[in-house]
């Protein structure tokens, strides 16, 4: 039987690409996301593996606990959690950023990751053989912000701390945790980058993107390691994007 993964945000973009790559590689995958329709589309696009469609709001603790319990009931264990679900807010100056938008972004990007991590760790500690791997989708914004993105940037910096804490606390229980920071993968969310993205100097310029399959391949590599090895942090990005120079 193939290994078992939970992928959040599996109905589109990076989550869909990673879920499809895992399924193609023979994994059994629980597809989690807010809406059932896109999850069903992901399942239909799969070239292999076995999927389980579980619509889930990652900000709802009871729903998250049910996600992992249903995964255990169907597949018997959990080998991988890919914490991918995330959201952003409309670009805004700090003084104009609403508290409602701040709380919504924090709830999904940080609290949701915590809730899924908590449930996964409980399962991984209790199962036989114990252990597993958690991979968090950080973002280039875990290192440097885009202009007018204070809530999104703050949550992605926080994910780095959550990754480190999970990796440390999981060691004694054969739980590995790593983070993949992604820059300019071609998805529906990044379609506008080809037309122009705001730069730190105030200009708006087009930015290159990379095939999202490169992200899926990177996650597959991280997921395929034995639990005695871990990639704590990986950055995968469009080669020519304006990240490594001064903005």
Residue pairs with C-beta under 8 A, 6 or more apart in sequence:
1 28
2 25
2 26
2 27
2 28
2 49
2 50
3 26
3 27
3 28
3 79
3 80
4 27
4 28
4 29
4 30
4 71
4 75
4 76
4 77
4 78
4 79
4 80
5 19
5 22
5 27
5 28
5 29
5 30
5 78
5 79
5 80
5 81
5 82
5 223
6 29
6 30
6 32
6 67
6 68
6 71
6 78
6 80
6 81
6 82
6 116
6 120
7 15
7 18
7 19
7 22
7 29
7 30
7 31
7 32
7 82
7 84
8 15
8 32
8 33
8 56
8 58
8 81
8 82
8 83
8 84
8 85
8 112
8 116
9 15
9 32
9 33
9 84
9 85
9 86
9 137
10 16
10 18
10 19
10 29
10 31
10 32
10 33
10 39
10 42
10 84
11 31
11 33
11 34
11 35
11 37
11 38
11 39
11 41
11 42
12 33
12 38
12 187
12 188
12 189
13 185
13 187
13 188
13 189
13 212
14 84
14 137
14 182
14 185
14 187
14 212
14 215
14 216
15 33
15 82
15 84
15 85
16 38
16 42
16 45
17 185
17 187
17 212
17 213
17 215
17 216
18 82
18 84
18 215
18 216
18 219
18 220
19 29
19 31
19 42
19 46
19 51
20 42
20 45
20 46
20 47
20 216
21 213
21 216
21 217
21 219
21 220
22 29
22 49
22 80
22 219
22 220
22 223
23 29
23 46
23 47
23 48
23 49
23 50
23 51
24 46
24 47
24 48
24 49
25 48
25 49
25 220
26 48
26 49
27 49
27 80
28 49
28 50
28 51
28 52
28 75
29 49
29 50
29 51
29 52
30 51
30 52
30 54
30 67
30 70
30 71
30 74
30 75
31 39
31 42
31 43
31 51
31 52
31 53
31 54
32 39
32 54
32 55
32 56
32 58
32 67
32 85
33 39
33 55
33 56
33 85
34 55
34 56
34 57
35 55
36 53
36 55
39 53
39 54
39 55
40 53
42 51
43 51
43 53
52 70
52 71
52 74
52 75
54 66
54 67
54 70
54 71
56 63
56 64
56 66
56 67
57 63
58 64
58 85
58 108
58 112
58 113
58 115
58 116
59 107
59 108
59 111
59 112
59 115
61 115
64 112
64 115
64 116
64 119
65 119
67 116
67 119
68 78
68 116
68 119
68 120
68 122
68 123
71 78
71 123
72 78
72 123
72 127
76 127
77 123
77 127
77 132
78 120
78 123
78 124
78 127
78 132
79 132
79 133
80 132
80 133
80 134
80 135
80 223
81 116
81 117
81 120
81 132
81 133
81 134
81 135
82 135
82 137
82 219
82 223
83 112
83 113
83 116
83 117
83 134
83 135
83 136
83 137
84 137
85 108
85 112
85 113
85 116
86 108
86 109
86 137
86 139
86 155
87 104
87 105
87 108
87 109
88 105
88 149
88 151
88 152
89 97
89 101
89 102
89 104
89 105
89 149
89 151
89 152
90 101
91 146
91 147
91 148
91 149
91 198
92 98
92 101
92 148
93 148
94 150
97 150
97 151
101 151
102 150
102 151
105 151
105 152
105 155
106 151
106 154
106 155
109 152
109 155
109 156
109 159
110 155
110 158
110 159
110 162
113 136
113 159
113 162
114 162
117 134
117 162
117 166
117 177
120 132
120 134
121 134
121 166
121 169
121 170
121 173
121 175
123 132
124 130
124 131
124 132
124 170
124 173
124 174
124 175
125 173
125 175
129 174
130 173
130 174
131 173
131 174
131 175
131 176
131 227
132 174
132 175
132 176
132 227
133 175
133 176
133 177
133 178
133 222
133 223
133 225
133 227
133 230
134 166
134 170
134 175
134 176
134 177
134 178
135 177
135 178
135 179
135 180
135 219
135 222
135 223
136 159
136 162
136 163
136 177
136 178
136 179
136 180
137 159
137 179
137 180
137 182
138 156
138 159
138 160
138 163
138 179
138 180
138 181
138 182
138 233
139 152
139 156
139 159
139 181
139 182
139 183
140 181
140 182
140 183
140 184
140 235
140 237
140 243
141 149
141 152
141 153
141 156
141 157
142 156
142 157
142 159
142 160
142 179
142 181
143 181
143 235
144 243
144 247
145 152
145 153
146 152
146 153
146 197
146 198
147 198
147 199
147 200
147 202
148 198
159 179
160 179
160 233
163 177
163 178
163 179
163 232
163 233
164 232
166 175
166 177
167 176
167 177
167 178
167 230
167 232
170 176
170 177
174 227
175 227
176 225
176 227
176 229
176 230
177 230
177 232
178 222
178 230
178 231
178 232
178 233
178 234
179 232
179 233
179 234
180 215
180 218
180 219
180 222
180 233
180 234
180 235
180 236
181 233
181 234
181 235
181 236
181 237
182 215
182 235
182 236
182 237
183 235
183 236
183 237
183 238
183 241
183 243
184 190
184 193
184 207
184 208
184 209
184 210
184 237
184 238
184 241
185 209
185 210
185 211
185 212
185 214
185 215
185 238
186 209
186 210
186 211
186 212
187 212
190 209
193 206
193 207
193 208
193 209
194 206
194 207
194 209
195 206
196 204
196 205
196 206
197 204
197 205
197 206
197 207
198 204
199 205
199 242
199 247
200 247
201 247
205 242
207 238
207 241
207 242
208 238
208 239
208 240
208 241
209 238
209 241
210 236
210 237
210 238
210 239
214 236
215 236
218 234
218 236
221 231
222 231
222 234
225 231
237 243
